[in-house]
């Protein structure tokens, strides 16, 4: 079931205000059973984001401009974007080129994952109480994608040197756009690296990693919206831990003596616990997000994953 061209043409003619389009878009998203999870969790919020991002206005401006009439060009653009959202199941951030993380706006397209990591909450709290009073001089955003984690860390730790690394040259092209946008060229450097391989000899006080971690079973059942995202950034073997296993073996060599590794594993948390029952992972809790993020210190990594 999809939005028909004649339905869209009727909407362009009949719907005149921002409020009209917000309400109709929400109804159509519900009617066509689109899947949410790339920044919103329901049709009403997603429709609001569609309308206000298309009008290039802050979300809460709807209170002021809700009854304002839209130009035909604006209505046609809204109709086309809603068609893509429903008929093609494209996630909204890919349609508008806008995603939000730590209250910052990032450019995204199909070359990178859409930011949605619970690690945002840790960054906003400056990784406390986990980092304590120790200085944070160097931070690595590993598997950086759009560099949203690295850029948010740069905002939270303005004196720290940030390195953002990814295996994908295409992802790093997107990251470069965001780094330039936030004028961080002197603070944040981008490195193409397969895991930690291109970072030999470098050490960090904090490694933050949102790696590929989706297992084969979950990959086979992903909603259509997620299939627009790069598979390289999602899939990681049968159990989702191909990347994480390597990271655990190598991370200690890239941490300072009091350094910390923070890594997201999402639904693959069950595989981590099953494979490494002896490892004292600290599983972090979040106020606004699901769990699935662990912390290990350099000391713990050296003990349980000694260098070979």
N, C-alpha and C positions, 0 to 999 in steps of 0.2 A: 504494500500500500504506500502510495507516494502522493505528494502534492501535485495536482495537475496544473498545467499552464493556465487554463481558463480560471481556475480558482485563484491563482496568484494575480491574474489580471483584474478580476473582480475586487480583490483586496486592495490593489493599488488605486482603483477608482473609488472604492467605498470608504476605506479607512483613512482618516485625515489627520489625526493627532497622535502624539507619542503614546498617550494612554491607550488609544484604540489599538495600536500595533502591539503594545506590551500584552494586552489582554488576549488578542487574537493569536499571537505567536505562542503564548502559553497554552491556549486551548489546542492548537494544532500539534504542538510537541506532545501533549498528553494523548491526543487522539492517535498519533502515529507511533507512540510508545518508544520514543528515543531514549537512549541510556545516558545518564548523567554521571559525573565523577571527574570532570576536568576543570574544577573550580566552582561548580554549583552542584546541588543535590536534588533539585526539583525543577519543574517546568517554569514556575513563576519567577524564580531567581534567574534562571537561564534566559528567559525571555527579556527580563529587565536588563541583563548584561548585553544581550544582543542589541536592544534598542539604544541604550545609552552609549555603548562603544561605537555603534554605527554613527551616532550623532556627534561622537567625539566630545562627550560631556561627562562630568563626574556622575556616578550612579545616583547620588542623593538629589541631583538637580531635577529629577522627575517631579518632585514636589512643587517646583516652580514652573516647569515647562510642560507638564502633563497635558494641558489643554491647548498647547500651541500646535498650530497646523504645520505639517511637514511639506516640504517642496516635493514635486513629483519625482525629482531625481533621488531624494532621500527615501521616498516610498519604494521606488524601484530597487534601490540598493538593499533595503530591508527585505524585500520580497526575494531577491536573489540569494541573500545570505540565509534566509530561512529555508529556501529550497535546498541549498547545500547541506544545511544542518539536518534536514529531515530525509531527503531523497538519497543523499550520498553518505549520510551518517558522519560527516566530518565534524570533529570536535570544534566548538566555538572558538577557542584560542587560535586555531589554525585558520579559521575564516577571517577573523578580525586582525590577526597578527599580534594580539595582546594577551599576556598572561600575567598573573600577579603572585608574588611570593615575598613574604616579610614586608607587606605593604608597599612593595616596589613593583613597578611595571616593567615587563620584559618583552622584547620581540621574540616570537617563536614561529616556526613553521615545521613542516614534516621532517626536517633534518634532525630535530631534537625532540626529546620527551617534553610534555607539557608539565611545568613545575607543579608539584602537589605534595611534596615530601613533608612529613611531620617534623623533620629536622628544622624547619622554619621556627618552630617554637623554642628549640634549643638555642638557636642563633639569637633570637630576640632576648633571651635570658643570659646571653654571653656565656653559654655552656656552664652556668653555675647550677648547683654547687660543685660540679665535677672538676672544673679547672682550678678551684680554690684561689689562692693568692699567687700562684706561679705565673710568671710572665708568658704571654702568648705573642711570640715574635714572628713565627712562621706558621702558616696554615696551608694545607693542601686540600683542594677540592678535587677529588679523584672521581673520574667518570662524570665530568662537569656538565656535559650537554650545553645548555644555554648559558652556563656559568652563573646561574641564579644563586647557588649556594656560595660560591666564591665572592660574588659581588655583595651579597648580603653580609658575609663575614667581613668584607672590607669596610662596610658601613658600621658594623658593630665594633670592629677593632681597627680604627683608622691608622694606628701606628704599626700594624703588622704587615709583613710581606705576604702576599697571597700568590699561590701558584694554582692554576686550574688546568687539569690534564684530561685528555680524552683520546681514545683510539681513532675517532672519526674526524677526518679533516673537514668534512661538511659541517659537523656539529661545532667545530672550532671556528668556522666562518660565522656562524650565528653568534657564538660567544663573543667574538671580536666586535660585532655590532653593539652588543650590550655593554661591553667594557668601555668602548668609545663613548657610548651614550652617557655613562656615569663618570666620564673623565677620570678613569682609573688606570690609564696606560702606565703610569709610573709606579703604581702600587701592586697591580695584578698582572702577572705574566701568564701566557697561554703556552702549553706544551702538548705536542702530539705524542702520546705514549700508550702502548699496550700495557695496561695496568701500571706498574711501577718501573717498567723496564728502562724507560728513558730518563729516569730520575736517580740513576746510580750515584751514590755518595751524598745525596741530599737528605737532610733530616728536618723534621717538622715537630713543633710542639703539639700540633693537632692535625690529624688526618680525618677528613669528613668524606664519606663515600656513600653515594647512592648508586650502587652498581646494577647491572642486569641481574635479576634474581627470580624471574618467573619460571616455574617448572613446566615440564612438557604438558602435563595434564591441564594446567591453567591456561597455557598458551593455546591449546586446542579449543578452549571454550570462551575465549575473550569476546566481549561484545564488539560489534562492528566498529564502534568509535575507536577502540584501542588498536585496531588493525591499521589505522592510519599512522601510528607511531612507528619509529624505526625498530625493527625486530632486534637489531644489534644491541639496542639499549634495554631490551626487555628479557629476551630468552637467555638462559644460561644452563643448558643441559637438562637431563631428565629430572633432576631434583632441584634445579635452580641455583646450585651452589658451585658451579664450575669456577666462576670468577672469585667467589668468596673464599674457597679453599686456598687458592693461590695467594690471595691477599693476606690471609691469616699466617701463612708461612713466611711472607716477605715483609710484612708491615713493621716488625720490630727493628729491622735494619734501616728504617726510614723515620724513626721516632727518636726524639731526644730522650734522655734518661727518665724524665718525668712526663714524657709524651703520652697522648691518648689517641686511640682509634675509635671513631664512631661510625657505625655502618648500618645501613638500612637493609633489611631482608624481607620485609613485608610478610606475605603469606607463607614464605619458606621458612619461617621461624621454627616450624615443627621439624623440618629437616635438619636445621642447625642443632637443635636440642638432641635429636636422635643420634646424629653423627658424632657430636662432641659432648657426651654426658659428663665428662670429667672437667670440662672447662667452666670456670665460674663467671660466665657472662653476666654483666649487669644489664638487665632489660629495662630500658628507660620508659617511663610513663608520661602520658601527654594529657593535657586538659581538653584539647580540641580535636585530637586525632586518634587513630588507632595505634596500637603498639607495633612492634616489629623492628625496633632499632636497638642494637646492642652497643655496649661500651666495653673496651678492654684497655688496660694500661700497658705501657711498654714492658713493665716487669712481668705482667701476666702473659703477654705474648711470648716473651723469651722463655718463660717456664714451660708453657704448654705447647708451643710451636717452635722448638729450638732450631737454630740454623743447621742445615744439613751439610 
